[in-house]
């Protein structure tokens, strides 16, 4: 008889702790999310299996009837090879995706009772899951373009840490990131109030939500930015950018509209703007200043993907976003050697 657990009904972090009180409940929940409750061999996709017990106790290990390989739900996911209990993983994932600016490894170390190094590694594994996107899917409609430089201001650094000749767009101590934001498609309708009779309210209906993609780039020259834009933005789309010279020539493939920030223009007469993307940059930089303090060039793409995931799914409540993170967890795990750059 297969152990099948219905998807637990919880909305908040407190309710999750009650709904998933131990590792067995968390494992069954993960099996429900990834396998729909039916164990599936990750090697041959066979659903016929044996349950294996250890000293008469079943701990979630199966044996495929076809290829005879042993497996668990953790195989092929970010949980593979980890000795950290499922429940601590679930707590880390829920807190990480729920906090708008993220959570630091030091804070997670205090919350979970694990070492800071372990928590840092866990968070980077989760960031890899958040970075899973369809690279072949192109943006269309109206797409905002902008580049930003991530790194602290030189004037805020301690005297012995100031960087000589550092300016706003200096590559010495800052890293450029290209942002592309597909504007949402929405309309405002009037409808009767759901509770108060006779009252009419306005409601915004989203036919397509905003989608943002970020790419860490070595520089902000046209020869660097344009191939990325051509790959991710569908031909014929409307692209809106500022007056930066790297965007010159985009009108060959797109309907290119320029917002002249030097002239203090932020919205043109047709309503074109890059303000939505500027708003995303505040998410990324507040995350840098308030939580992480340092985003190294080596790991900046992971931090950008993390913030893009939250931005793209911010209309979801915490539980659906938590479930989405678990659904994407069946991606090859990040090893510690890969993380720190050792072959």
C-alpha positions as CSV (number, residue, x, y, z in Angstrom):
1,X,0.0,0.0,0.0
2,X,1.6,3.3,-1.1
3,X,1.9,6.1,1.4
4,X,0.1,9.0,-0.2
5,X,-0.3,12.3,1.6
6,X,-2.7,15.0,0.4
7,X,-1.1,18.4,-0.3
8,X,-1.2,20.0,3.1
9,X,-3.3,23.0,3.5
10,X,-1.2,25.8,5.0
11,X,-0.7,29.5,4.1
12,X,1.8,30.9,6.7
13,X,5.1,29.8,8.1
14,X,3.5,29.1,11.5
15,X,0.9,26.8,9.8
16,X,3.6,25.0,7.8
17,X,5.4,24.1,11.0
18,X,2.2,22.4,12.2
19,X,1.3,20.8,8.9
20,X,4.8,19.4,8.3
21,X,5.9,18.5,11.9
22,X,8.7,16.0,11.0
23,X,11.0,14.7,8.3
24,X,8.5,12.0,7.2
25,X,5.7,14.5,6.6
26,X,8.2,16.7,4.6
27,X,9.3,13.7,2.5
28,X,5.8,12.7,1.7
29,X,4.9,16.3,0.8
30,X,7.9,16.4,-1.5
31,X,6.8,13.1,-3.1
32,X,3.4,14.6,-3.6
33,X,4.9,17.7,-5.3
34,X,7.4,15.9,-7.5
35,X,5.8,12.5,-8.1
36,X,2.1,13.3,-7.5
37,X,2.4,10.7,-4.7
38,X,3.5,7.9,-7.0
39,X,7.2,6.9,-6.7
40,X,8.9,7.2,-10.0
41,X,12.4,5.9,-10.9
42,X,14.6,8.9,-11.8
43,X,16.6,6.6,-14.1
44,X,14.0,4.8,-16.3
45,X,10.8,6.6,-15.2
46,X,9.2,3.3,-14.2
47,X,6.5,3.6,-11.5
48,X,6.6,0.0,-10.4
49,X,8.7,-0.4,-7.3
50,X,9.5,-2.1,-4.0
51,X,9.7,-0.4,-0.7
52,X,12.9,-1.0,1.2
53,X,13.0,-1.1,5.0
54,X,15.9,-0.6,7.4
55,X,15.5,-2.7,10.6
56,X,11.8,-3.0,9.8
57,X,11.3,0.8,9.3
58,X,10.5,2.4,6.0
59,X,12.5,5.7,5.4
60,X,11.5,6.5,1.8
61,X,13.9,4.3,-0.1
62,X,12.5,2.4,-3.2
63,X,13.8,-0.1,-5.6
64,X,12.8,0.0,-9.2
65,X,11.2,-3.2,-10.6
66,X,12.6,-2.5,-14.0
67,X,16.2,-1.3,-13.7
68,X,16.6,-2.7,-10.2
69,X,18.2,0.6,-9.0
70,X,17.6,2.1,-5.6
71,X,16.3,5.6,-5.3
72,X,14.6,8.2,-3.1
73,X,12.7,11.4,-3.9
74,X,15.9,13.4,-3.2
75,X,17.8,11.8,-6.2
76,X,18.2,14.5,-8.9
77,X,17.2,17.3,-6.7
78,X,18.9,19.9,-4.5
79,X,18.4,17.6,-1.6
80,X,20.6,14.8,-3.0
81,X,23.6,13.9,-0.9
82,X,22.5,16.2,1.9
83,X,22.6,15.1,5.5
84,X,20.5,18.0,6.6
85,X,16.9,16.9,7.6
86,X,14.1,17.7,5.1
87,X,12.3,19.8,7.7
88,X,15.3,22.2,8.1
89,X,15.5,22.4,4.3
90,X,11.8,23.3,4.1
91,X,12.1,25.9,6.8
92,X,15.0,27.5,4.9
93,X,13.2,27.5,1.6
94,X,10.0,28.9,3.0
95,X,11.8,31.8,4.8
96,X,14.1,32.5,1.9
97,X,11.3,32.8,-0.7
98,X,8.9,34.6,1.6
99,X,11.3,37.4,2.6
100,X,11.2,40.2,0.0
101,X,14.9,40.9,0.4
102,X,16.1,37.4,1.2
103,X,17.7,36.1,4.3
104,X,21.4,36.0,5.2
105,X,23.3,32.8,6.0
106,X,24.1,34.2,9.4
107,X,20.5,34.7,10.2
108,X,19.7,31.2,9.0
109,X,22.5,29.8,11.0
110,X,20.9,31.2,14.1
111,X,17.5,30.0,13.2
112,X,18.4,26.4,12.2
113,X,21.3,25.7,14.5
114,X,23.6,24.9,11.5
115,X,26.9,26.4,10.7
116,X,27.1,29.6,8.7
117,X,29.0,27.8,6.0
118,X,26.4,25.1,5.7
119,X,23.6,27.7,5.5
120,X,25.5,29.7,2.9
121,X,25.8,26.5,0.8
122,X,22.1,25.7,1.2
123,X,21.0,29.2,0.1
124,X,23.1,28.9,-3.0
125,X,21.5,25.6,-3.9
126,X,18.1,27.2,-3.5
127,X,19.3,30.2,-5.6
128,X,20.1,27.8,-8.4
129,X,16.6,26.5,-8.3
130,X,15.2,30.0,-8.4
131,X,17.4,30.6,-11.5
132,X,15.6,27.8,-13.5
133,X,13.9,29.6,-16.5
134,X,13.0,28.8,-20.0
135,X,15.9,30.3,-21.9
136,X,14.2,29.7,-25.2
137,X,11.1,31.7,-24.3
138,X,11.4,35.2,-25.7
139,X,9.9,38.4,-24.4
140,X,7.4,40.3,-26.5
141,X,5.0,43.2,-26.3
142,X,6.7,46.1,-24.6
143,X,10.1,45.3,-23.1
144,X,12.0,47.8,-20.9
145,X,15.8,47.7,-21.1
146,X,18.3,49.1,-18.6
147,X,21.6,48.4,-17.1
148,X,22.7,48.9,-13.5
149,X,25.9,48.7,-11.6
150,X,25.9,46.7,-8.4
151,X,28.4,47.6,-5.6
152,X,28.6,49.9,-2.7
153,X,29.2,53.6,-3.0
154,X,32.7,54.6,-2.5
155,X,31.8,57.5,-0.2
156,X,30.2,55.0,2.2
157,X,33.3,52.8,2.5
158,X,35.7,53.0,5.4
159,X,38.8,55.1,4.8
160,X,41.1,52.1,4.3
161,X,38.6,50.4,2.0
162,X,38.0,53.2,-0.5
163,X,38.8,52.5,-4.1
164,X,40.8,55.1,-6.0
165,X,39.2,56.7,-9.1
166,X,35.9,55.0,-8.4
167,X,32.9,56.7,-10.0
168,X,29.2,55.9,-10.5
169,X,29.7,53.6,-13.5
170,X,33.3,52.5,-12.7
171,X,34.1,48.8,-13.3
172,X,36.8,48.9,-10.7
173,X,34.5,48.1,-7.8
174,X,31.1,47.6,-9.4
175,X,29.6,44.9,-11.7
176,X,27.2,45.8,-14.5
177,X,23.9,43.9,-14.9
178,X,21.6,44.1,-17.9
179,X,17.9,44.0,-17.1
180,X,15.0,43.2,-19.5
181,X,11.4,43.6,-18.2
182,X,8.4,42.5,-20.2
183,X,5.6,44.9,-19.2
184,X,2.4,43.4,-17.9
185,X,-0.8,43.5,-20.0
186,X,-3.7,44.7,-17.8
187,X,-7.0,46.5,-17.8
188,X,-9.1,48.2,-15.2
189,X,-12.7,47.1,-14.9
190,X,-15.6,48.2,-12.7
191,X,-17.6,45.7,-10.9
192,X,-20.0,45.5,-7.9
193,X,-18.5,45.2,-4.5
194,X,-18.5,41.6,-3.3
195,X,-19.8,42.6,0.2
196,X,-21.4,46.0,0.1
197,X,-24.6,46.1,-2.0
198,X,-24.8,48.9,-4.6
199,X,-21.1,49.9,-4.4
200,X,-19.0,49.8,-7.5
201,X,-15.3,49.3,-7.3
202,X,-12.4,49.3,-9.8
203,X,-10.3,46.1,-10.2
204,X,-7.1,45.6,-12.2
205,X,-7.2,42.4,-14.3
206,X,-3.8,41.1,-15.4
207,X,-3.8,39.2,-18.7
208,X,-0.1,38.9,-18.6
209,X,2.2,39.6,-15.6
210,X,5.5,41.3,-15.6
211,X,8.6,39.2,-16.3
212,X,12.1,40.3,-15.6
213,X,15.4,38.7,-16.7
214,X,18.9,39.7,-15.6
215,X,22.3,39.0,-17.1
216,X,25.6,39.9,-15.5
217,X,27.8,41.4,-18.2
218,X,31.5,42.2,-18.5
219,X,30.7,45.7,-19.8
220,X,27.9,47.9,-21.1
221,X,29.0,48.2,-24.7
222,X,26.6,47.6,-27.6
223,X,28.5,44.6,-28.9
224,X,28.0,43.0,-25.4
225,X,24.4,44.0,-24.8
226,X,22.8,43.6,-28.2
227,X,23.3,39.8,-28.7
228,X,21.7,39.2,-25.3
229,X,18.7,41.5,-26.2
230,X,18.4,39.7,-29.6
231,X,18.3,36.3,-27.9
232,X,15.7,37.2,-25.3
233,X,13.4,39.7,-27.0
234,X,11.2,38.7,-29.9
235,X,11.8,40.6,-33.2
236,X,9.3,43.4,-33.8
237,X,8.7,44.0,-30.1
238,X,8.6,47.5,-28.6
239,X,11.7,48.1,-26.6
240,X,12.1,51.1,-24.3
241,X,15.5,52.2,-23.0
242,X,17.3,55.3,-21.9
243,X,19.6,57.3,-24.1
244,X,22.7,55.1,-23.4
245,X,24.6,54.8,-26.7
246,X,24.9,51.0,-26.5
247,X,21.2,50.8,-27.5
248,X,21.7,52.7,-30.7
249,X,20.7,50.6,-33.7
250,X,18.0,48.5,-32.0
251,X,15.5,50.1,-34.3
252,X,16.7,47.7,-37.1
253,X,14.9,44.8,-35.4
254,X,12.6,46.5,-32.9
255,X,10.3,49.5,-32.4
256,X,12.9,51.4,-30.3
257,X,11.7,54.2,-28.0
258,X,14.1,56.3,-26.1
259,X,13.5,58.0,-22.7
260,X,16.0,60.9,-22.3
261,X,17.0,60.7,-18.6
262,X,19.6,63.5,-19.1
263,X,16.7,65.9,-19.9
264,X,14.9,64.7,-16.7
265,X,12.4,62.8,-18.9
266,X,11.1,59.6,-17.2
267,X,7.8,59.1,-19.1
268,X,7.2,60.2,-22.7
269,X,3.9,61.5,-24.1
270,X,2.9,57.9,-25.2
271,X,3.4,56.6,-21.7
272,X,6.7,54.7,-22.4
273,X,9.0,54.4,-19.4
274,X,11.7,52.3,-17.8
275,X,10.3,53.0,-14.3
276,X,9.2,49.4,-13.8
277,X,12.7,48.1,-14.3
278,X,14.1,50.9,-12.1
279,X,11.8,49.6,-9.4
280,X,13.3,46.1,-9.8
281,X,16.8,47.5,-9.4
282,X,15.7,48.9,-6.0
283,X,14.8,45.3,-5.0
284,X,18.2,44.0,-6.0
285,X,20.1,46.9,-4.3
286,X,18.1,46.9,-1.1
287,X,18.8,43.2,-0.9
288,X,22.5,44.0,-1.3
289,X,22.6,46.9,1.2
290,X,20.2,45.5,3.8
291,X,20.7,41.7,3.9
292,X,23.8,40.5,2.1
293,X,26.1,43.6,2.2
294,X,28.5,42.0,-0.3
295,X,27.5,40.5,-3.7
296,X,30.7,39.3,-5.3
297,X,31.1,39.3,-9.1
298,X,31.5,35.5,-8.9
299,X,28.0,35.0,-7.4
300,X,26.2,38.1,-8.6
301,X,24.2,36.2,-11.3
302,X,22.8,33.9,-8.6
303,X,21.7,36.9,-6.5
304,X,20.1,38.5,-9.5
305,X,18.2,35.3,-10.3
306,X,17.0,35.1,-6.8
307,X,15.5,38.6,-6.9
308,X,14.1,38.1,-10.4
309,X,12.3,34.9,-9.1
310,X,10.7,36.9,-6.3
311,X,9.7,39.8,-8.7
312,X,8.2,37.5,-11.3
313,X,6.2,35.6,-8.7
314,X,5.4,38.4,-6.2
315,X,1.7,38.1,-6.9
316,X,1.7,34.6,-5.6
317,X,1.1,34.0,-1.9
318,X,3.8,32.4,0.2
319,X,2.6,28.8,-0.1
320,X,2.1,28.7,-3.9
321,X,5.6,30.3,-4.3
322,X,7.0,27.7,-1.8
323,X,5.4,24.9,-3.8
324,X,6.8,26.4,-7.1
325,X,10.3,26.4,-5.5
326,X,9.9,22.7,-4.6
327,X,8.6,21.9,-8.1
328,X,11.7,23.4,-9.6
329,X,14.0,21.6,-7.1
330,X,14.4,18.6,-9.4
331,X,17.4,20.2,-11.0
332,X,20.9,18.9,-10.8
333,X,22.4,19.8,-7.4
334,X,25.1,22.4,-7.0
335,X,28.2,20.9,-5.4
336,X,30.4,22.8,-3.0
337,X,33.4,22.4,-5.3
338,X,31.3,24.0,-8.1
339,X,30.2,26.8,-5.9
340,X,33.7,27.8,-4.8
341,X,35.1,27.3,-8.3
342,X,37.3,24.2,-7.7
343,X,37.3,21.6,-10.5
